[in-house]
Amino acid sequence: MPGAMASAGPPPLSADGLWFWDGTGWRSLVSADGQKAWDGKSWVPLPPSLAGQALQPPGGPPPGVGAVPPPPPPPAAAAAPDAKQRPSWLPADAPWPPASLSRPPDQLLTRDVTMAAPAPGAVPWANVYSDVIASSTSRHAYAGFWIRFIAYFIDSLIIGIPIAAINLGLLGGGAAAQSAGQIQAYGSVVNLIAFSITFGYFVYFWSQGSTLGMRIFGIRVADATTFQTIGVGKAILRYVGWIVASFCCAIGLIWAAFDSRKQGWHDKIGGTVVIYR
């Protein structure tokens, strides 16, 4: 404090000599402990009535000094230029830029994301962008009918060999010496075992993404909405749909050859698609 006064010359003092004017406001001449004041040369004790008290500066500048002008306002931030150009395919009556999407930053953009509501009285225009939004979800190539048929044929051989071995073990050796009732009973057991093996094979491998035959061609079963690997529950539902699709000359399986997303009836029932990895 003394050094500041010496370098600036004698500043205006308050009437009680406890404050000096530095050009912008009053500054205290009282020590930090509130017991002494600087008189320009040395520290002198304050009167007992003022020592240790919370002293207030004078109100306003000293005589002959005008009021301190307020600081100028900060400059307004320049508007950031729009980095995105208006797309050439956008209709002339559609606003640009589009309204923001009401979604968290980490949510993937899908056709189910809701657009912000238009301003009151404005014509809704979200449908202008619907095709563009939908196209962003079509990143997955659907596996066709024939490649799926060959993969299924390979799977049939894989599960057919142990079933045939069981069948020969139960019926092959002594079939001639067995009665018709025994043969029918053995046949029922073989059918039950065959169904269990087939059911368990497809449900397990579908819930893992691909059967052994599908892995050869790099295709997998996925959820029709999220394209993620399905769970056991959805795999069971797909197998039930596969049984339904096998009726009437397997028309529900052949349906995949003509469907836009290559879905058979079992895919539609289970909510699945077959895509390339």
C-alpha positions as CSV (number, residue, x, y, z in Angstrom):
1,M,0.0,0.0,0.0
2,P,2.7,2.6,0.9
3,G,4.6,1.7,-2.3
4,A,1.5,2.2,-4.4
5,M,1.0,5.7,-2.9
6,A,4.6,6.7,-3.4
7,S,4.7,5.7,-7.0
8,A,1.5,7.4,-7.9
9,G,2.1,10.7,-6.1
10,P,-0.1,12.2,-3.3
11,P,-3.6,10.9,-3.9
12,P,-6.8,12.5,-2.7
13,L,-7.6,11.4,0.9
14,S,-10.9,11.0,2.7
15,A,-11.8,13.4,5.5
16,D,-10.8,11.0,8.2
17,G,-7.5,10.2,6.4
18,L,-8.2,6.5,6.4
19,W,-8.9,6.1,2.7
20,F,-7.2,7.3,-0.5
21,W,-8.6,7.6,-4.1
22,D,-6.7,5.7,-6.7
23,G,-8.7,7.0,-9.7
24,T,-11.2,4.2,-9.8
25,G,-12.3,3.9,-6.1
26,W,-11.4,4.3,-2.5
27,R,-8.6,2.2,-1.1
28,S,-8.0,1.6,2.7
29,L,-5.0,2.9,4.5
30,V,-5.7,0.7,7.5
31,S,-3.5,-2.3,8.3
32,A,-4.8,-5.8,7.9
33,D,-5.3,-6.2,11.6
34,G,-7.3,-3.0,11.8
35,Q,-5.0,-1.5,14.5
36,K,-2.9,1.0,12.5
37,A,-3.2,3.5,9.6
38,W,-0.6,4.8,7.1
39,D,-0.1,8.5,7.3
40,G,2.2,8.7,4.3
41,K,5.4,8.1,6.2
42,S,4.8,5.5,8.8
43,W,2.1,3.4,10.6
44,V,0.3,5.2,13.4
45,P,-2.1,3.6,15.9
46,L,-5.8,4.1,15.3
47,P,-7.9,5.7,18.0
48,P,-9.5,3.1,20.3
49,S,-13.0,4.0,18.9
50,L,-11.9,2.9,15.4
51,A,-9.4,0.2,16.1
52,G,-10.6,-3.2,15.0
53,Q,-13.8,-1.8,13.5
54,A,-15.3,-2.6,10.1
55,L,-14.7,0.8,8.4
56,Q,-16.8,1.9,5.4
57,P,-15.3,4.0,2.5
58,P,-16.8,7.4,1.7
59,G,-19.7,7.4,-0.6
60,G,-18.7,8.8,-4.0
61,P,-15.5,10.2,-5.4
62,P,-13.5,13.0,-3.7
63,P,-14.4,16.7,-4.5
64,G,-13.3,17.7,-8.0
65,V,-13.2,14.2,-9.3
66,G,-16.0,13.1,-11.7
67,A,-17.8,9.8,-11.3
68,V,-16.0,6.7,-12.6
69,P,-17.6,5.7,-16.0
70,P,-18.9,2.1,-16.0
71,P,-16.8,-0.4,-17.9
72,P,-17.8,-0.9,-21.5
73,P,-20.0,-3.9,-22.2
74,P,-18.2,-7.0,-23.6
75,P,-18.4,-7.3,-27.3
76,A,-21.2,-9.5,-28.6
77,A,-20.1,-12.9,-29.7
78,A,-20.2,-13.3,-33.5
79,A,-22.7,-15.8,-34.7
80,A,-21.0,-19.0,-35.9
81,P,-21.4,-19.5,-39.6
82,D,-23.6,-22.4,-40.6
83,A,-21.2,-25.1,-41.6
84,K,-23.9,-27.2,-43.3
85,Q,-25.1,-26.1,-46.7
86,R,-28.7,-26.6,-47.7
87,P,-29.0,-29.9,-49.4
88,S,-29.9,-29.7,-53.1
89,W,-32.6,-32.4,-52.7
90,L,-34.5,-30.4,-50.0
91,P,-37.8,-28.9,-51.2
92,A,-37.9,-25.2,-51.4
93,D,-40.7,-24.9,-48.8
94,A,-38.9,-27.1,-46.2
95,P,-37.0,-25.1,-43.4
96,W,-33.3,-25.3,-43.0
97,P,-31.6,-26.3,-40.8
98,P,-34.0,-29.0,-39.6
99,A,-35.3,-29.1,-36.0
100,S,-33.1,-30.9,-33.5
101,L,-33.8,-34.5,-32.7
102,S,-35.2,-35.3,-29.3
103,R,-32.7,-38.0,-28.4
104,P,-29.7,-38.5,-26.1
105,P,-26.3,-38.0,-27.8
106,D,-25.4,-41.7,-27.4
107,Q,-28.6,-43.0,-29.0
108,L,-28.3,-44.4,-32.5
109,L,-30.3,-42.7,-35.2
110,T,-33.2,-44.9,-36.3
111,R,-36.5,-44.4,-37.9
112,D,-38.1,-44.5,-34.4
113,V,-36.4,-41.3,-33.2
114,T,-39.1,-38.6,-32.8
115,M,-38.6,-35.2,-34.4
116,A,-39.1,-32.0,-32.5
117,A,-42.6,-30.6,-32.9
118,P,-43.0,-27.8,-35.4
119,A,-43.7,-24.2,-34.3
120,P,-47.4,-23.3,-33.8
121,G,-49.1,-22.8,-37.1
122,A,-46.2,-24.3,-39.1
123,V,-46.8,-27.2,-41.5
124,P,-45.2,-30.4,-40.3
125,W,-42.2,-31.2,-42.5
126,A,-40.5,-34.2,-40.8
127,N,-41.8,-36.5,-43.6
128,V,-39.4,-34.7,-46.0
129,Y,-36.5,-36.3,-44.2
130,S,-38.1,-39.7,-43.5
131,D,-36.5,-41.4,-46.5
132,V,-33.1,-40.1,-45.6
133,I,-33.5,-41.2,-41.9
134,A,-34.7,-44.6,-43.0
135,S,-31.8,-45.1,-45.4
136,S,-29.3,-44.6,-42.6
137,T,-30.6,-47.8,-41.0
138,S,-30.2,-50.0,-44.1
139,R,-26.5,-50.7,-43.5
140,H,-27.1,-54.5,-43.3
141,A,-27.2,-56.8,-46.4
142,Y,-29.9,-59.5,-46.1
143,A,-29.0,-63.0,-46.9
144,G,-31.0,-64.5,-49.9
145,F,-33.1,-67.6,-50.1
146,W,-30.6,-70.0,-51.8
147,I,-27.6,-69.3,-49.5
148,R,-29.9,-69.9,-46.5
149,F,-31.1,-73.1,-48.2
150,I,-27.6,-74.4,-48.6
151,A,-26.7,-73.5,-45.0
152,Y,-29.8,-75.3,-43.8
153,F,-28.9,-78.4,-45.9
154,I,-25.5,-78.5,-44.2
155,D,-27.2,-78.2,-40.8
156,S,-29.5,-81.0,-41.7
157,L,-26.5,-83.3,-42.5
158,I,-24.9,-82.3,-39.2
159,I,-27.9,-83.2,-37.1
160,G,-29.0,-86.0,-39.4
161,I,-25.9,-88.2,-38.8
162,P,-26.4,-88.7,-35.0
163,I,-30.1,-89.2,-35.5
164,A,-29.5,-91.9,-38.1
165,A,-27.0,-93.6,-35.8
166,I,-29.5,-93.7,-33.0
167,N,-32.2,-95.0,-35.3
168,L,-29.9,-97.8,-36.5
169,G,-28.9,-98.6,-32.9
170,L,-32.5,-99.0,-31.8
171,L,-34.2,-100.5,-34.8
172,G,-31.5,-101.9,-37.1
173,G,-30.0,-104.9,-35.3
174,G,-33.1,-106.9,-34.3
175,A,-35.9,-105.2,-36.3
176,A,-36.9,-108.5,-37.9
177,A,-37.4,-110.3,-34.5
178,Q,-39.4,-107.5,-33.0
179,S,-43.1,-107.1,-33.0
180,A,-45.0,-104.3,-34.7
181,G,-45.7,-102.8,-31.3
182,Q,-42.1,-102.7,-30.3
183,I,-41.1,-101.2,-33.7
184,Q,-43.8,-98.5,-33.3
185,A,-42.6,-97.7,-29.7
186,Y,-39.0,-97.5,-30.9
187,G,-40.1,-95.2,-33.7
188,S,-41.8,-92.9,-31.3
189,V,-38.6,-92.7,-29.2
190,V,-36.5,-92.0,-32.2
191,N,-38.9,-89.3,-33.3
192,L,-38.8,-87.7,-29.9
193,I,-35.0,-87.8,-29.8
194,A,-34.8,-86.4,-33.4
195,F,-37.1,-83.5,-32.4
196,S,-35.1,-82.8,-29.3
197,I,-31.8,-82.7,-31.1
198,T,-33.2,-80.5,-33.9
199,F,-34.9,-78.1,-31.5
200,G,-31.9,-77.8,-29.2
201,Y,-29.5,-77.4,-32.1
202,F,-31.3,-74.6,-33.9
203,V,-32.5,-72.7,-30.7
204,Y,-29.0,-72.8,-29.2
205,F,-27.1,-71.7,-32.3
206,W,-29.7,-69.1,-33.4
207,S,-29.3,-67.5,-29.9
208,Q,-25.6,-67.4,-30.5
209,G,-26.0,-65.8,-33.9
210,S,-25.3,-68.5,-36.5
211,T,-25.7,-72.2,-36.9
212,L,-22.6,-74.2,-38.1
213,G,-23.9,-74.1,-41.7
214,M,-24.6,-70.4,-41.5
215,R,-21.1,-69.7,-40.3
216,I,-19.6,-71.2,-43.4
217,F,-21.3,-68.4,-45.5
218,G,-20.8,-65.6,-43.0
219,I,-24.5,-65.1,-42.2
220,R,-26.4,-64.8,-39.0
221,V,-29.8,-64.5,-37.4
222,A,-30.5,-61.0,-35.9
223,D,-33.3,-59.0,-34.4
224,A,-35.3,-57.3,-37.2
225,T,-35.3,-53.9,-35.4
226,T,-31.9,-53.7,-33.6
227,F,-29.9,-56.1,-35.8
228,Q,-28.5,-57.5,-32.5
229,T,-28.1,-61.2,-31.7
230,I,-31.5,-62.7,-30.5
231,G,-32.0,-64.4,-27.2
232,V,-33.3,-67.9,-26.4
233,G,-36.9,-66.8,-26.1
234,K,-36.9,-65.3,-29.6
235,A,-35.1,-68.3,-30.9
236,I,-37.8,-70.6,-29.6
237,L,-40.5,-68.4,-31.2
238,R,-38.6,-68.5,-34.5
239,Y,-38.5,-72.3,-34.3
240,V,-42.3,-72.4,-33.7
241,G,-42.7,-70.1,-36.7
242,W,-40.3,-72.4,-38.7
243,I,-42.7,-75.4,-38.0
244,V,-45.7,-73.3,-39.2
245,A,-43.8,-72.1,-42.3
246,S,-43.0,-75.7,-43.2
247,F,-46.7,-76.5,-43.8
248,C,-48.3,-76.3,-47.2
249,C,-45.3,-77.3,-49.3
250,A,-43.0,-75.1,-47.2
251,I,-44.5,-72.0,-48.7
252,G,-43.6,-70.0,-45.6
253,L,-39.9,-70.8,-46.1
254,I,-40.0,-70.1,-49.8
255,W,-41.6,-66.7,-49.0
256,A,-38.1,-65.5,-48.1
257,A,-37.2,-65.5,-51.8
258,F,-39.7,-62.8,-52.6
259,D,-39.8,-60.7,-49.4
260,S,-38.1,-57.3,-49.5
261,R,-36.1,-58.1,-46.4
262,K,-35.7,-61.8,-47.2
263,Q,-37.9,-62.8,-44.3
264,G,-39.8,-66.1,-44.2
265,W,-42.9,-66.6,-42.1
266,H,-40.7,-67.8,-39.3
267,D,-38.7,-64.6,-39.4
268,K,-41.8,-62.5,-39.3
269,I,-43.3,-64.5,-36.4
270,G,-40.0,-64.3,-34.5
271,G,-39.2,-60.7,-35.5
272,T,-35.9,-61.7,-37.0
273,V,-33.8,-61.3,-40.2
274,V,-30.9,-63.1,-41.7
275,I,-28.0,-60.8,-42.5
276,Y,-24.3,-61.0,-43.5
277,R,-21.8,-60.5,-40.7
